[in-house]
Amino acid sequence: MTRKLISFDWAIKKILRSKANFVILEGFLSELLFTDIAILEILESEGNQETQDDKFNHVDIKVKDANQRIIIIEIQYSRELDYLQRILYASAKAISEHMQEGAIYADVSKVISVSILYFDFGSGDDYIYHGTSKFIGLHNQTELQLSEDQKDLYKI
């Protein structure tokens, strides 16, 4: 896909990956999430496989909020009907990466996933959604619905 304009994805991967520019990105994310954000790392998806059979974790940024929660942020251009499972996979991988051997499961870090998408994720009338197992629009308070293709994929 040829892009004519500078995208947020390009800005994060090219301009904002410099630690000198982290304050810009941290400020944006702090306002978006209503909490102070500190960037832990900007990740390369090609370098995060632990084994040859392991799937890439396409997370672009890993941050920590004021409550010490780990937040994974992904910018996604390509449409994927099973994007909910992708979020689940990336969240689970982030949890397991931060769990020390021998630690009790009560110490599992809470992981929040933020996805900045360049495609329709489902059917809804808002552009920012927040949820746990449901995604609720921040502006209109409406629930994001699965598209018909997603319902077919999940056999709902």
N, C-alpha and C positions, 0 to 999 in steps of 0.2 A: 504494500500500500504506500503510495507516494503522498507525502504530506507537504503542503505549501507553507503552513504556519508553524511557529514554534509551539510545541505541545508541552503540557505539564510533565509528561513522561520524559521527553527530551531534556527539559530543564533539570529534572532530578538527576538523570543519568549523566549529564554533561556539565552543567554549571554548578548545581547545588551539591554535588558529591564532594567538593572541596570542603574541608573542615572549616576553612575561613568563612564559608557561606552557610554553614549549618544554622546560624542564628535566623536567617530568613526562613528556612524550611521549618525550624522549630517554632517560630512565631506563627506561621500559617497553620501548622498542625495543632498548636495550642489553642488557637481561635476556633478551629473546626471542631475540636473535641472538648472544649470548655475546661481544660486542665493544662498545667504546665507540662511540656514535653521535652525530653532530652533524647537526642539521637544516639543510639548504641552503635549502629553500623548501617552502611548501605551495602547491600548484598549483590553479588554477581550470581545469577541463576545457574550459569554453567559450572560454578565451582562449589556447589553445595551438595553433591552426591557423596554419600559415604561409601557406597558399594556400586559396582557396575550396574546392578539391577535396580538400584534406588531411583525413584523419580526425582526430577529436579524440583526444588522448592522455588517457585517463581516470585517469592516475596522480594520486594525492592528495598524496603527500609524496615529496620527493627528499632523501635523506640521504647522508652520507659516513661510512664506518667508520674504525677506527683504522689500517687498511691503505690508506686513501685510495680504496677502492672505492666506486663510486656504487651506491646501493641505491634502488630505486623501490618504493614501498609503495602498494597500492591496497586500498580497502575496497569490496566489491562486493555489492550486494543482488540484482540481477537475474541469473537463471540464464542462462548462455550455454553451449551445447554446444561451441562453438569457443573456449572460454576459453584453451586452450593457445596458440592463434594470437594472441589478444589480449595475452597475456604476452609473446610473441615480438615483436609490433609495438611495445609500450611499451618493451621493452628495447632494441630496435634504434633507436628514436627517441631514447632517452636517450643511447645511444652516439654517434649522429650529432650530437646537440646539444653534446656535449663534445669533439668532434674539431675541432681548429683547422685551417684551410686550410693546406696545405703540410706538415702534420705526417705523420710516418711511421706506417704502420699498426701498428707494434709498440707505439705509444703509446696504442692504443685502450684506454679504461677498461673494466675488468671491471664488469659490471652484474649485480646480484643483484636478483631480483624477489621481493617478499614480498606475498602476497595474503591478506587477511583476508576470508573469504567467508561469506556467510549462506545458502549452499546447498551441497548435496552436489556436490563437484567430480568425483568418480569413485566407485569402490567400494573401500572399505578399512575397517579396524577401528581406525584411529588418528585423532586430530584435529589433529595437527601433522605435516606432511610436509616433507622436505628432499630435494633432488635436483638433478641436472643435466638429464639427459634422462629420468631415472626419479625418481619421488618416493617416498622411503622414510620411513616413520613414525618419528618421534623416540622414541616410547615403546615401540612393539611391533616396530620394525624390519621391518615388512611393506611391500611395494610397493603403491602406489596403482594400481588398475586402471581402465581406461576403462570407463564405463558402456556398456550395450548401444546406447543412442542415439548415444553418441560413436563407437563402433565403426562403426555404420551411416553416420554423417556422414563419418568418415575412410576408409570403405570397407576396414576391416580385418577 
